[in-house]
């Protein structure tokens, strides 16, 4: 039997399910809003540094595949950390949206493919 995370991976980008927590969802006028916050786990490439979570960068909103006839808007809050020794701000550079769009990469690729027919 599939667990909740495995089921969500069937409907949402896997990257979100693995590295973000779903905080809430709301339906409003046939639009499904799903809110995510990045988990408080420091980037592996900075595992040797002493990092302290310092909140979030501004939220982004991204369009994803429709579900059951509803438009899907993903609201994503990414974390930032401060290196305690140097004071440098650290954050992951997620490839969440397709370049030049406000859509997930998978959704943009899908639309590109169907527009060729």
JONORWO-V246637 format. One record per residue. N is the residue number from 0. NEAR is the number of other C-alpha atoms within 10 Angstrom. Layout:
n->N near->NEAR
n->N near->NEAR
//
This chain:
n->0 near->5
n->1 near->7
n->2 near->7
n->3 near->9
n->4 near->12
n->5 near->13
n->6 near->12
n->7 near->14
n->8 near->14
n->9 near->9
n->10 near->12
n->11 near->18
n->12 near->17
n->13 near->14
n->14 near->12
n->15 near->20
n->16 near->18
n->17 near->13
n->18 near->15
n->19 near->20
n->20 near->16
n->21 near->17
n->22 near->11
n->23 near->11
n->24 near->14
n->25 near->9
n->26 near->12
n->27 near->10
n->28 near->7
n->29 near->11
n->30 near->15
n->31 near->18
n->32 near->19
n->33 near->17
n->34 near->19
n->35 near->20
n->36 near->19
n->37 near->19
n->38 near->15
n->39 near->16
n->40 near->13
n->41 near->19
n->42 near->13
n->43 near->9
n->44 near->8
n->45 near->12
n->46 near->10
n->47 near->7
n->48 near->15
n->49 near->13
n->50 near->22
n->51 near->16
n->52 near->16
n->53 near->13
n->54 near->13
n->55 near->15
n->56 near->12
n->57 near->9
n->58 near->15
n->59 near->14
n->60 near->17
n->61 near->19
n->62 near->19
n->63 near->21
n->64 near->20
n->65 near->14
n->66 near->12
n->67 near->8
n->68 near->10
n->69 near->15
n->70 near->17
n->71 near->20
n->72 near->22
n->73 near->22
n->74 near->19
n->75 near->24
n->76 near->20
n->77 near->21
n->78 near->22
n->79 near->19
n->80 near->22
n->81 near->18
n->82 near->16
n->83 near->12
n->84 near->9
n->85 near->10
n->86 near->11
n->87 near->11
n->88 near->14
n->89 near->18
n->90 near->17
n->91 near->14
n->92 near->7
n->93 near->9
n->94 near->10
n->95 near->17
n->96 near->19
n->97 near->15
n->98 near->11
n->99 near->6
n->100 near->11
n->101 near->16
n->102 near->20
n->103 near->23
n->104 near->18
n->105 near->16
n->106 near->17
n->107 near->18
n->108 near->13
n->109 near->12
n->110 near->11
n->111 near->11
n->112 near->10
n->113 near->8
n->114 near->8
n->115 near->6
n->116 near->5
//
